[in-house]
Amino acid sequence: MGFLDKAREAAENAIEKAKPHLDKAMEQAGPHLDKAKEKAGPLVEKAAEKVDQATGGKYSEQIGGVKGKVEGALGHTGPAAPGAGTHGDAVPPVPPAPPGGDALAPQGNPAASQQPPAVPPVPPERKDDGGVPPVPPAN
């Protein structure tokens, strides 16, 4: 009998010994869990409404999806919230800024035109030194 076989046997014995205690604990906790689930339902609804109001409805679909998942975990059945389960939990990616500037800088803003470009320009290569670019000056 190898090490893994002995470990598996010990784990199975531990589970057998713990099962009656776990069953008893779940039986005692049952009424309390049911009460907690009943109270949690309206609180989830209220929290979702508050967050939706605070964000100006911008994330209504995501909030509805999360609310639906929480209610499902609580065992509440009913019509699914709009957007529940239709989107992943990931936040949509932010598009990259265009090279050399800030995508959010308004046109004609004098402050935006005074800012240096995001990437300094690369000097052209010199042909007489074997194609090695010059070393930029120290600031």
DSSP file (Angstrom, degrees, kcal/mol; ACC not computed):
  #  RESIDUE AA STRUCTURE BP1 BP2  ACC     N-H-->O    O-->H-N    N-H-->O    O-->H-N    TCO  KAPPA ALPHA  PHI   PSI    X-CA   Y-CA   Z-CA
    1    1 A M              0   0    0      0, 0.0     2,-0.0     0, 0.0     0, 0.0   0.000 360.0 360.0 360.0 124.5    0.0    0.0    0.0
    2    2 A G     >  -     0   0    0      1,-0.1     4,-2.0     4,-0.0     5,-0.2  -0.206 360.0 -98.9 -83.3 175.4    1.5    3.3   -1.2
    3    3 A F  H  > S+     0   0    0      1,-0.2     4,-2.4     2,-0.2     5,-0.2   0.906 121.9  50.7 -60.2 -45.1    1.5    6.7    0.5
    4    4 A L  H  > S+     0   0    0      1,-0.2     4,-2.6     2,-0.2    -1,-0.2   0.874 108.2  52.6 -65.2 -36.5   -1.4    8.0   -1.5
    5    5 A D  H  > S+     0   0    0      2,-0.2     4,-2.3     1,-0.2    -1,-0.2   0.916 110.8  47.5 -63.9 -41.6   -3.5    4.9   -0.8
    6    6 A K  H  X S+     0   0    0     -4,-2.0     4,-2.3     2,-0.2    -2,-0.2   0.901 112.6  49.0 -65.2 -41.1   -2.9    5.4    3.0
    7    7 A A  H  X S+     0   0    0     -4,-2.4     4,-2.3     2,-0.2    -2,-0.2   0.912 111.1  49.7 -65.3 -42.5   -3.8    9.1    2.7
    8    8 A R  H  X S+     0   0    0     -4,-2.6     4,-2.5     2,-0.2    -2,-0.2   0.921 111.4  49.1 -62.0 -44.2   -7.0    8.4    0.8
    9    9 A E  H  X S+     0   0    0     -4,-2.3     4,-2.2     1,-0.2    -2,-0.2   0.906 111.2  49.6 -62.6 -42.2   -8.0    5.8    3.4
   10   10 A A  H  X S+     0   0    0     -4,-2.3     4,-2.2     1,-0.2    -1,-0.2   0.897 111.2  49.6 -64.4 -40.0   -7.3    8.2    6.3
   11   11 A A  H  X S+     0   0    0     -4,-2.3     4,-2.2     2,-0.2    -2,-0.2   0.910 110.3  50.0 -66.1 -42.2   -9.4   11.0    4.5
   12   12 A E  H  X S+     0   0    0     -4,-2.5     4,-2.2     1,-0.2    -2,-0.2   0.896 110.7  50.0 -63.7 -39.6  -12.3    8.6    3.9
   13   13 A N  H  X S+     0   0    0     -4,-2.2     4,-2.2     2,-0.2    -1,-0.2   0.910 110.1  50.6 -64.1 -41.5  -12.2    7.6    7.6
   14   14 A A  H  X S+     0   0    0     -4,-2.2     4,-2.0     1,-0.2    -2,-0.2   0.892 109.9  50.2 -63.8 -39.8  -12.2   11.2    8.7
   15   15 A I  H  X S+     0   0    0     -4,-2.2     4,-2.0     2,-0.2    -1,-0.2   0.920 109.5  51.0 -65.2 -43.5  -15.2   12.0    6.5
   16   16 A E  H  < S+     0   0    0     -4,-2.2    -2,-0.2     1,-0.2    -1,-0.2   0.903 112.6  46.2 -60.3 -41.5  -17.1    9.0    7.9
   17   17 A K  H  < S+     0   0    0     -4,-2.2     4,-0.4     1,-0.2    -1,-0.2   0.852 116.3  44.6 -70.4 -33.7  -16.5   10.2   11.5
   18   18 A A  H  X S+     0   0    0     -4,-2.0     4,-2.5    -5,-0.2     3,-0.4   0.745  92.9  81.9 -83.3 -24.0  -17.4   13.8   10.7
   19   19 A K  H  X S+     0   0    0     -4,-2.0     4,-2.8     1,-0.2     5,-0.2   0.880  90.3  48.5 -54.6 -48.0  -20.5   13.2    8.7
   20   20 A P  H  > S+     0   0    0      0, 0.0     4,-2.0     0, 0.0    -1,-0.2   0.894 114.0  47.9 -61.4 -36.5  -22.9   12.7   11.7
   21   21 A H  H  > S+     0   0    0     -4,-0.4     4,-2.2    -3,-0.4    -2,-0.2   0.894 112.7  48.0 -69.4 -39.6  -21.6   15.9   13.3
   22   22 A L  H  X S+     0   0    0     -4,-2.5     4,-2.5     2,-0.2     5,-0.2   0.916 110.8  51.1 -66.6 -42.9  -22.0   17.8   10.1
   23   23 A D  H  X S+     0   0    0     -4,-2.8     4,-2.0    -5,-0.2    -2,-0.2   0.908 111.3  48.2 -60.4 -41.8  -25.5   16.5    9.5
   24   24 A K  H  X S+     0   0    0     -4,-2.0     4,-2.2    -5,-0.2    -1,-0.2   0.913 111.2  50.0 -65.6 -42.7  -26.5   17.5   13.0
   25   25 A A  H  X S+     0   0    0     -4,-2.2     4,-2.2     1,-0.2    -2,-0.2   0.906 111.3  48.6 -63.4 -41.7  -25.0   21.0   12.6
   26   26 A M  H  X S+     0   0    0     -4,-2.5     4,-1.4     1,-0.2    -1,-0.2   0.873 109.8  52.8 -66.3 -36.4  -26.8   21.5    9.3
   27   27 A E  H  < S+     0   0    0     -4,-2.0    -2,-0.2    -5,-0.2    -1,-0.2   0.905 112.5  44.2 -64.3 -41.5  -30.1   20.4   10.9
   28   28 A Q  H  < S+     0   0    0     -4,-2.2     4,-0.4     1,-0.2    -2,-0.2   0.850 116.0  47.0 -71.4 -34.6  -29.7   22.9   13.7
   29   29 A A  H  X S+     0   0    0     -4,-2.2     4,-2.7    -5,-0.2     3,-0.3   0.676  88.9  90.4 -81.8 -17.2  -28.6   25.7   11.4
   30   30 A G  H  X S+     0   0    0     -4,-1.4     4,-2.4     1,-0.2     5,-0.2   0.885  86.6  44.9 -48.7 -55.1  -31.4   25.1    8.9
   31   31 A P  H  > S+     0   0    0      0, 0.0     4,-2.1     0, 0.0    -1,-0.2   0.878 114.8  49.9 -61.1 -35.9  -34.1   27.4   10.3
   32   32 A H  H  > S+     0   0    0     -4,-0.4     4,-2.3    -3,-0.3    -2,-0.2   0.895 110.1  50.1 -69.2 -39.0  -31.5   30.2   10.8
   33   33 A L  H  X S+     0   0    0     -4,-2.7     4,-2.4     2,-0.2    -1,-0.2   0.903 109.6  51.4 -64.6 -40.5  -30.3   29.8    7.2
   34   34 A D  H  X S+     0   0    0     -4,-2.4     4,-2.1    -5,-0.2    -2,-0.2   0.916 110.7  47.9 -63.1 -42.4  -33.8   30.0    5.9
   35   35 A K  H  X S+     0   0    0     -4,-2.1     4,-2.2     1,-0.2    -1,-0.2   0.911 111.3  50.7 -63.8 -41.5  -34.5   33.2    7.9
   36   36 A A  H  X S+     0   0    0     -4,-2.3     4,-2.2     1,-0.2    -2,-0.2   0.903 109.6  50.3 -64.3 -40.3  -31.3   34.8    6.7
   37   37 A K  H  X S+     0   0    0     -4,-2.4     4,-1.5     1,-0.2    -1,-0.2   0.897 109.7  51.3 -64.0 -39.5  -32.2   34.0    3.1
   38   38 A E  H  < S+     0   0    0     -4,-2.1    -2,-0.2     1,-0.2    -1,-0.2   0.901 114.0  43.3 -63.7 -40.8  -35.6   35.5    3.5
   39   39 A K  H  X S+     0   0    0     -4,-2.2     4,-1.1     1,-0.2    -1,-0.2   0.830 108.9  58.7 -74.1 -31.5  -34.1   38.7    5.0
   40   40 A A  H  X S+     0   0    0     -4,-2.2     4,-2.7    -5,-0.2     5,-0.2   0.844  92.7  68.4 -69.3 -33.4  -31.4   38.9    2.4
   41   41 A G  H  X S+     0   0    0     -4,-1.5     4,-2.0     1,-0.2    -1,-0.2   0.941 104.0  39.1 -53.9 -57.5  -33.7   39.0   -0.6
   42   42 A P  H  > S+     0   0    0      0, 0.0     4,-2.5     0, 0.0    -1,-0.2   0.846 115.0  55.3 -63.9 -31.3  -35.2   42.5    0.0
   43   43 A L  H  X S+     0   0    0     -4,-1.1     4,-2.7     2,-0.2    -2,-0.2   0.887 106.5  50.2 -68.3 -37.5  -31.8   43.8    1.1
   44   44 A V  H  X S+     0   0    0     -4,-2.7     4,-2.5     2,-0.2    -1,-0.2   0.928 111.8  48.7 -63.7 -44.2  -30.2   42.7   -2.2
   45   45 A E  H  X S+     0   0    0     -4,-2.0     4,-2.1    -5,-0.2    -2,-0.2   0.926 113.1  46.8 -60.4 -46.0  -33.0   44.4   -4.1
   46   46 A K  H  X S+     0   0    0     -4,-2.5     4,-2.4     1,-0.2    -2,-0.2   0.909 112.3  49.7 -64.4 -43.4  -32.6   47.6   -2.1
   47   47 A A  H  X S+     0   0    0     -4,-2.7     4,-2.6     1,-0.2     5,-0.2   0.910 109.8  51.4 -63.3 -41.9  -28.8   47.6   -2.5
   48   48 A A  H  X S+     0   0    0     -4,-2.5     4,-2.3     1,-0.2    -1,-0.2   0.911 110.7  48.8 -61.9 -42.1  -29.1   47.1   -6.2
   49   49 A E  H  X S+     0   0    0     -4,-2.1     4,-2.4     2,-0.2    -2,-0.2   0.922 111.5  49.1 -63.0 -44.3  -31.5   50.0   -6.5
   50   50 A K  H  X S+     0   0    0     -4,-2.4     4,-2.7     2,-0.2    -2,-0.2   0.925 113.2  46.2 -62.3 -45.2  -29.2   52.3   -4.4
   51   51 A V  H  X S+     0   0    0     -4,-2.6     4,-1.8     1,-0.2     6,-0.2   0.900 111.8  51.8 -65.4 -39.6  -26.1   51.4   -6.5
   52   52 A D  H  <>S+     0   0    0     -4,-2.3     5,-2.6    -5,-0.2     6,-0.3   0.907 112.5  45.8 -63.3 -41.0  -28.0   51.9   -9.7
   53   53 A Q  H ><5S+     0   0    0     -4,-2.4     3,-1.3     1,-0.2    -2,-0.2   0.909 110.6  53.3 -66.2 -41.9  -29.2   55.3   -8.5
   54   54 A A  H 3<5S+     0   0    0     -4,-2.7    -1,-0.2     1,-0.3    -2,-0.2   0.816 112.2  44.7 -65.3 -29.7  -25.7   56.3   -7.4
   55   55 A T  T ><5S-     0   0    0     -4,-1.8     3,-1.5    -5,-0.2    -1,-0.3   0.338 112.9-117.8 -96.1   7.0  -24.2   55.4  -10.8
   56   56 A G  T < 5 -     0   0    0     -3,-1.3    -3,-0.2     1,-0.3    -2,-0.1   0.772  64.9 -64.5  66.2  25.6  -27.0   57.2  -12.7
   57   57 A G  T > <S+     0   0    0     -5,-2.6     3,-1.2    -6,-0.2    -1,-0.3   0.525 103.9 127.5  77.1   4.7  -28.2   54.0  -14.3
   58   58 A K  T <  S+     0   0    0     -3,-1.5     3,-0.2    -6,-0.3    -2,-0.1   0.818  80.0  32.6 -64.4 -31.5  -24.9   53.7  -16.2
   59   59 A Y  T 3> S+     0   0    0     -7,-0.2     4,-2.8     1,-0.1    -1,-0.3  -0.073  77.4 129.6-116.8  32.0  -24.3   50.1  -15.0
   60   60 A S  H <> S+     0   0    0     -3,-1.2     4,-2.6     1,-0.2     5,-0.2   0.879  74.1  49.3 -56.8 -42.9  -27.9   48.9  -14.8
   61   61 A E  H  > S+     0   0    0     -4,-0.2     4,-2.2     2,-0.2    -1,-0.2   0.929 113.4  45.4 -65.4 -44.5  -27.3   45.7  -16.8
   62   62 A Q  H  > S+     0   0    0      2,-0.2     4,-2.4     1,-0.2     5,-0.2   0.913 114.1  49.3 -65.2 -41.6  -24.2   44.7  -14.8
   63   63 A I  H  X S+     0   0    0     -4,-2.8     4,-2.7     1,-0.2    -2,-0.2   0.915 111.4  49.8 -63.5 -42.8  -26.0   45.4  -11.5
   64   64 A G  H  X S+     0   0    0     -4,-2.6     4,-2.3    -5,-0.3    17,-0.3   0.882 110.0  51.3 -62.7 -38.5  -29.0   43.4  -12.6
   65   65 A G  H  X S+     0   0    0     -4,-2.2     4,-1.9     2,-0.2    -2,-0.2   0.921 112.2  44.8 -65.1 -44.2  -26.8   40.5  -13.6
   66   66 A V  H  X S+     0   0    0     -4,-2.4     4,-2.6     2,-0.2     5,-0.2   0.913 112.2  52.7 -65.9 -42.4  -25.1   40.5  -10.2
   67   67 A K  H  X S+     0   0    0     -4,-2.7     4,-2.6     1,-0.2     5,-0.2   0.915 109.0  50.4 -59.3 -42.7  -28.4   40.8   -8.4
   68   68 A G  H  X S+     0   0    0     -4,-2.3     4,-2.1     1,-0.2    -1,-0.2   0.887 110.2  49.4 -62.6 -39.7  -29.7   37.8  -10.4
   69   69 A K  H  X S+     0   0    0     -4,-1.9     4,-2.2     2,-0.2    -2,-0.2   0.905 111.9  48.1 -67.0 -41.0  -26.7   35.7   -9.5
   70   70 A V  H  X S+     0   0    0     -4,-2.6     4,-1.9     2,-0.2    -2,-0.2   0.933 112.5  48.2 -65.2 -45.3  -27.0   36.6   -5.8
   71   71 A E  H  X>S+     0   0    0     -4,-2.6     5,-2.5     1,-0.2     4,-0.5   0.881 110.8  52.1 -63.4 -36.7  -30.7   35.8   -5.8
   72   72 A G  H ><5S+     0   0    0     -4,-2.1     3,-0.8    -5,-0.2    -1,-0.2   0.897 108.3  50.6 -64.0 -40.0  -30.0   32.5   -7.5
   73   73 A A  H 3<5S+     0   0    0     -4,-2.2    -1,-0.2     1,-0.2    -2,-0.2   0.830 108.3  53.0 -66.9 -31.1  -27.4   31.6   -4.9
   74   74 A L  H 3<5S-     0   0    0     -4,-1.9    -1,-0.2    -5,-0.1    -2,-0.2   0.588 118.5-114.7 -78.8  -9.5  -30.0   32.4   -2.2
   75   75 A G  T <<5 +     0   0    0     -3,-0.8     2,-0.4    -4,-0.5    -3,-0.2   0.624  62.7 151.6  86.9  12.8  -32.4   30.0   -3.9
   76   76 A H      < -     0   0    0     -5,-2.5     2,-0.3    -6,-0.2    -1,-0.3  -0.640  28.4-158.9 -79.2 131.7  -34.9   32.7   -4.9
   77   77 A T        +     0   0    0     -2,-0.4    -5,-0.0    -3,-0.1    -1,-0.0  -0.809  36.6  98.2-109.1 153.5  -36.8   31.8   -8.0
   78   78 A G  S    S-     0   0    0     -2,-0.3     3,-0.1     3,-0.0     2,-0.1  -0.939  76.0 -26.5 157.4-176.0  -38.6   34.2  -10.2
   79   79 A P  S    S-     0   0    0      0, 0.0     2,-0.1     0, 0.0     0, 0.0  -0.371  70.9-109.8 -64.0 139.8  -38.1   36.1  -13.4
   80   80 A A        -     0   0    0      1,-0.1     3,-0.1     4,-0.1   -15,-0.1  -0.407  34.0-107.9 -69.0 144.1  -34.5   36.8  -14.2
   81   81 A A    >   -     0   0    0    -17,-0.3     3,-2.5     1,-0.1    -1,-0.1  -0.390  48.1 -84.8 -67.3 149.6  -33.4   40.4  -13.8
   82   82 A P  T 3  S+     0   0    0      0, 0.0    -1,-0.1     0, 0.0     3,-0.1  -0.352 118.2  12.2 -56.8 130.2  -32.7   42.2  -17.1
   83   83 A G  T >> S+     0   0    0      1,-0.3     3,-1.6   -19,-0.1     4,-0.6   0.444  87.8 153.2  83.1  -0.9  -29.2   41.3  -18.2
   84   84 A A  T <4 S-     0   0    0     -3,-2.5    -1,-0.3     1,-0.3   -19,-0.1  -0.482  77.2  -6.6 -67.7 120.7  -28.8   38.5  -15.6
   85   85 A G  T 34 S+     0   0    0     -2,-0.4    -1,-0.3     2,-0.2    -2,-0.0   0.528 107.5 104.0  76.5   6.1  -26.3   36.1  -16.9
   86   86 A T  T <4 S+     0   0    0     -3,-1.6     2,-0.3   -25,-0.1    -2,-0.1   0.653  78.4  43.6 -93.3 -15.1  -26.0   37.7  -20.3
   87   87 A H  S  < S-     0   0    0     -4,-0.6    -2,-0.2   -26,-0.1    -1,-0.0  -0.918  82.1-116.1-127.5 153.1  -22.6   39.4  -19.7
   88   88 A G        -     0   0    0     -2,-0.3    -2,-0.1     1,-0.1   -23,-0.1  -0.251  33.9-108.9 -74.1 173.9  -19.4   38.2  -18.1
   89   89 A D  S    S+     0   0    0      2,-0.1     2,-0.1   -24,-0.0    -1,-0.1   0.520  84.6 111.1 -81.8  -5.4  -18.1   39.9  -15.0
   90   90 A A  S    S-     0   0    0      1,-0.1    -2,-0.1     3,-0.0     0, 0.0  -0.398  70.7-123.4 -74.5 147.2  -15.3   41.6  -16.9
   91   91 A V        -     0   0    0     -2,-0.1     3,-0.1     1,-0.1    -1,-0.1  -0.711  38.4-101.2 -83.7 137.0  -15.3   45.3  -17.4
   92   92 A P        -     0   0    0      0, 0.0    -1,-0.1     0, 0.0     2,-0.0  -0.293  45.7-101.3 -60.5 145.4  -15.2   46.3  -21.1
   93   93 A P        -     0   0    0      0, 0.0    -3,-0.0     0, 0.0     0, 0.0  -0.309  28.6-120.1 -69.2 151.0  -11.6   47.3  -22.1
   94   94 A V        -     0   0    0     -3,-0.1     3,-0.1     1,-0.1    -3,-0.0  -0.772  33.5-113.5 -87.6 130.5  -10.8   51.0  -22.5
   95   95 A P        -     0   0    0      0, 0.0    -1,-0.1     0, 0.0     2,-0.0  -0.351  38.1-102.6 -64.8 146.2   -9.7   51.8  -26.1
   96   96 A P        -     0   0    0      0, 0.0     0, 0.0     0, 0.0     0, 0.0  -0.324  35.4-106.4 -69.3 151.5   -6.0   52.8  -26.3
   97   97 A A        -     0   0    0      1,-0.1     5,-0.1    -3,-0.1     3,-0.1  -0.471  42.1-100.7 -71.9 147.1   -5.1   56.4  -26.7
   98   98 A P    >   -     0   0    0      0, 0.0     3,-1.3     0, 0.0    -1,-0.1  -0.355  50.6 -86.0 -66.6 152.3   -3.9   57.4  -30.2
   99   99 A P  T 3  S+     0   0    0      0, 0.0     3,-0.1     0, 0.0     0, 0.0  -0.315 109.8  17.0 -60.7 136.9   -0.1   57.7  -30.6
  100  100 A G  T 3  S+     0   0    0      1,-0.1     2,-0.3    -3,-0.1    -3,-0.0   0.618 119.8  37.0  82.8  13.7    1.3   61.1  -29.6
  101  101 A G  S <  S-     0   0    0     -3,-1.3     2,-0.5    16,-0.1    -1,-0.1  -0.998  83.3 -80.9-176.5 176.6   -1.6   62.5  -27.6
  102  102 A D    >   -     0   0    0     -2,-0.3     3,-1.2     1,-0.1    10,-0.0  -0.836  26.7-149.6 -97.3 125.5   -4.4   62.2  -25.2
  103  103 A A  T 3  S+     0   0    0     -2,-0.5    -1,-0.1     1,-0.3    -6,-0.0   0.747  97.8  52.8 -66.1 -22.6   -7.7   61.0  -26.7
  104  104 A L  T 3  S+     0   0    0      2,-0.1    -1,-0.3    -3,-0.0    -7,-0.0   0.513  78.2 112.5 -93.3  -4.9   -9.7   63.0  -24.2
  105  105 A A  S <  S-     0   0    0     -3,-1.2     3,-0.1     1,-0.1     2,-0.0  -0.552  70.3-125.4 -70.4 122.0   -8.0   66.4  -25.0
  106  106 A P    >   -     0   0    0      0, 0.0     3,-1.3     0, 0.0     6,-0.1  -0.333  28.4 -99.0 -68.4 149.9  -10.5   68.6  -26.6
  107  107 A Q  T 3  S+     0   0    0      1,-0.2     5,-0.0     5,-0.0     0, 0.0  -0.422 106.7  21.2 -66.6 140.4   -9.7   70.2  -29.9
  108  108 A G  T 3  S+     0   0    0      1,-0.3    -1,-0.2    -2,-0.1     3,-0.1   0.582  81.5 144.5  79.7  10.2   -8.5   73.8  -29.7
  109  109 A N    <>  -     0   0    0     -3,-1.3     4,-1.5     1,-0.2     3,-0.3  -0.739  39.8-156.1 -83.1 115.6   -7.4   73.5  -26.0
  110  110 A P  H  > S+     0   0    0      0, 0.0     4,-1.0     0, 0.0    -1,-0.2   0.854  92.7  55.7 -62.5 -33.4   -4.3   75.7  -25.6
  111  111 A A  H  > S+     0   0    0      1,-0.2     4,-0.5     2,-0.2     3,-0.4   0.883 105.7  51.8 -65.9 -36.4   -3.2   73.7  -22.6
  112  112 A A  H >4 S+     0   0    0     -3,-0.3     3,-0.7     1,-0.2    -1,-0.2   0.858 107.0  52.6 -68.8 -34.3   -3.3   70.4  -24.6
  113  113 A S  H 3< S+     0   0    0     -4,-1.5    -1,-0.2     1,-0.2    -2,-0.2   0.710 103.8  58.1 -75.8 -17.8   -1.2   71.9  -27.3
  114  114 A Q  H 3< S+     0   0    0     -4,-1.0    -1,-0.2    -3,-0.4    -2,-0.2   0.605  85.5  96.5 -85.5 -11.8    1.5   73.0  -24.8
  115  115 A Q  S << S-     0   0    0     -3,-0.7     3,-0.1    -4,-0.5    -3,-0.0  -0.541  82.3-113.3 -78.9 143.1    2.1   69.4  -23.5
  116  116 A P        -     0   0    0      0, 0.0    -1,-0.1     0, 0.0    -2,-0.1  -0.367  44.0 -88.8 -69.5 155.9    4.9   67.4  -25.0
  117  117 A P        -     0   0    0      0, 0.0   -16,-0.1     0, 0.0   -17,-0.0  -0.248  33.2-115.9 -62.9 155.3    4.0   64.4  -27.1
  118  118 A A  S    S+     0   0    0      1,-0.2   -17,-0.0    -3,-0.1   -16,-0.0   0.841 105.9  35.2 -62.3 -34.5    3.5   61.1  -25.2
  119  119 A V  S    S-     0   0    0      3,-0.0    -1,-0.2     0, 0.0     3,-0.1  -0.985  92.0-122.8-123.0 125.2    6.5   59.6  -27.2
  120  120 A P        -     0   0    0      0, 0.0    -2,-0.0     0, 0.0   -20,-0.0  -0.344  38.7 -97.9 -64.7 147.0    9.5   61.8  -28.1
  121  121 A P        -     0   0    0      0, 0.0     0, 0.0     0, 0.0     0, 0.0  -0.349  33.9-124.8 -64.6 145.9   10.2   61.8  -31.8
  122  122 A V        -     0   0    0     -3,-0.1     3,-0.1     1,-0.0    -3,-0.0  -0.810  24.8-123.7 -93.1 127.0   12.9   59.5  -33.0
  123  123 A P        -     0   0    0      0, 0.0     3,-0.1     0, 0.0    -1,-0.0  -0.373  34.7 -97.9 -68.5 149.3   15.7   61.2  -35.0
  124  124 A P        -     0   0    0      0, 0.0     2,-0.1     0, 0.0     0, 0.0  -0.316  43.9-102.1 -65.7 150.8   16.3   59.9  -38.5
  125  125 A E        -     0   0    0      8,-0.1     2,-0.4    -3,-0.1     7,-0.1  -0.450  30.2-125.6 -73.9 145.8   19.2   57.5  -38.8
  126  126 A R      > -     0   0    0      6,-0.4     5,-1.0    -2,-0.1     3,-0.5  -0.784  11.0-155.6 -92.0 134.6   22.5   58.8  -40.2
  127  127 A K  T > 5S+     0   0    0     -2,-0.4     3,-0.9     1,-0.2    -1,-0.1   0.737  85.5  64.4 -81.8 -23.4   23.7   56.8  -43.2
  128  128 A D  T 3 5S+     0   0    0      1,-0.2    -1,-0.2     2,-0.1    -2,-0.0   0.581  96.9  56.0 -81.4  -7.9   27.4   57.7  -42.8
  129  129 A D  T > 5S-     0   0    0     -3,-0.5     3,-0.6     3,-0.1    -1,-0.2   0.072 124.5 -90.8-111.0  24.8   27.9   56.0  -39.4
  130  130 A G  T < 5S-     0   0    0     -3,-0.9    -3,-0.1     1,-0.2    -2,-0.1   0.697  76.8 -63.1  80.2  18.8   26.7   52.5  -40.5
  131  131 A G  T 3 <S+     0   0    0     -5,-1.0    -1,-0.2     1,-0.3    -4,-0.1   0.585  92.1 143.5  84.0   9.6   23.1   53.0  -39.6
  132  132 A V    <   -     0   0    0     -3,-0.6    -6,-0.4    -6,-0.1    -1,-0.3  -0.734  50.1-126.7 -84.1 124.8   23.7   53.5  -35.9
  133  133 A P        -     0   0    0      0, 0.0    -8,-0.1     0, 0.0    -1,-0.0  -0.365  29.6-101.2 -69.6 150.6   21.3   56.1  -34.5
  134  134 A P        -     0   0    0      0, 0.0    -9,-0.0     0, 0.0     0, 0.0  -0.305  36.4-104.4 -68.7 155.6   22.8   59.0  -32.6
  135  135 A V        -     0   0    0      1,-0.1     3,-0.1     3,-0.0     0, 0.0  -0.663  40.4-115.4 -78.7 130.8   22.7   59.0  -28.8
  136  136 A P        -     0   0    0      0, 0.0    -1,-0.1     0, 0.0     2,-0.0  -0.351  35.4-100.2 -67.6 150.0   20.0   61.5  -27.5
  137  137 A P        -     0   0    0      0, 0.0     2,-0.2     0, 0.0     0, 0.0  -0.346  39.2-105.3 -68.7 150.2   21.3   64.5  -25.6
  138  138 A A              0   0    0      1,-0.1    -3,-0.0    -3,-0.1     0, 0.0  -0.499 360.0 360.0 -73.3 143.5   21.1   64.3  -21.7
  139  139 A N              0   0    0     -2,-0.2    -1,-0.1     0, 0.0     0, 0.0   0.449 360.0 360.0 -83.9 360.0   18.4   66.5  -20.2
